[in-house]
Amino acid sequence: MEQFKDYLSKTKSAVQKVFEAYDSYLDLLRYPERPIFPFLGNPDSEENKRAYKIWHEENKAMLEERYRRDNKYVFEMFAKSALAGTILQFAYHGICLFSKNKIVPPNFNNIIKPKSKAVKFCIGRLIDDIPVGLIIFAGRNQAMHFEDKYLKEPSRTVFNKLANWYSPNFNKWFINDYYDLNNPDIMHYAGNILYKLGWEGYVDYESDMLEMLQDG
């Protein structure tokens, strides 16, 4: 545990800087604040149409700036995801070095072999019945090998479990495009993995890492 804390300490400034750089891209969406037209009654009424035309003219400069920044954010998504992949790499490396876990969850017994490196990652709190460590493992592997057409197991199964969810209300299965490896619009899923982990900053990252590796 002391060696792991030393790893966290020696990498802290780097991980913090990557989180700060990652978060800075969101400023493209935060500023300037998005103007909202206050509809009055029926949105399709002539009154609203006239009011909207006046409002649009008054806010034209800000609306154009928002459009520009929205497009800029979309353009920077790959760069943003690359930073997310770097954060996952720090977490992956820490688990590789310091996890002593030898237990595979029952729902992964038929996928993860006893001598597989992935066994070390079967640790941490559960998200959708998947240990956080395995989500990090899968997210990091996809980020580092995004050019590969086929992601190896158990990473592929982790993504499938994240992408497919059952709704009791509708009594059917749905696919979440954020984690669907067949989604043609996503090349790099690392940012979506950070969102699933709930890692908005260094504190969230450190909390999970300490919880996963507190016993070595």
Salt bridges, closest charged atoms under 4 A:
ASP6 OD2 - LYS10 NZ 3.34
ASP23 OD1 - ARG30 NH2 2.76
ASP27 OD1 - ARG30 NH1 2.85
GLU46 OE2 - LYS49 NZ 3.77
GLU65 OE2 - ARG68 NH2 2.84
GLU65 OE2 - ARG69 NH1 3.94
ASP70 OD2 - ARG34 NH1 2.84
ASP70 OD1 - ARG66 NH2 2.73
GLU76 OE2 - LYS72 NZ 2.95
ASP128 OD2 - LYS196 NZ 3.30
ASP208 OD2 - ARG125 NH2 2.79
